[in-house]
Amino acid sequence: MKKLLGILVLGLLFCNAGFADDDRAILNCKHKDHNYSYQLIINLDEETMKLFEFGAMKIIEIEETTIRAIDHSDGMKRFLVFERFSGELTHTILYEYDDKVYSSETYICEKAEKVF
């Protein structure tokens, strides 16, 4: 009986470990017009999206087709819009004082696979 209970407990522990990071997606995003890529991390537990070296941005909306995030820093507003079905990511930066577009970049993202 003790062996059966031990097997059951170990089975539950290993089963749970397999789902530990299900709410975090890592994607490789290639610029649509230029030959460079950035990594995008979407963490639904922390409600953040992080593109390359930019700081984590707060997710403000999760819909069936899109995930949107925003950040305000250094006089700029940064937006990330991820299209869930096409994998397209738009990164837009606006000047905070007048909302004029500083830059807008589009990427095509694919889920990154673990190598090891």
Steps between C-alpha positions, in 0.01 A plus 500: 500500500785739586670423168177573313458830684865590426457426131181706491666801670807484273276468196309813598822693561643408159170565331481851649861578401410454135251785513712743702563750218191457283404868537829623351573500128837573340492607135765591243385809313663592166468857374272512197729724289850457648715200577499495881302321768402563861364270766151565635397358838130501587437418865130467578564428872677836544287666228807630316652500152873558448667568165881470488678742735195718560350474846195287569178663387167461681237301310187715486277279287477133405247416232436194286708644214740752663706573808582867569761647735609854588785676680566866586865598552750770404232722344388221268201267479582154368235260372523134405216336308533126440264336250443152643407320177740657249794544741541864393640738762483879472727710722401869497670783689328839542622826649305536823452878479325508160431132405694529173652176375872466569523155341286204406652160422334176390631151569393146413529271803534126534502295816854426614582134557721382785834367379595327823 
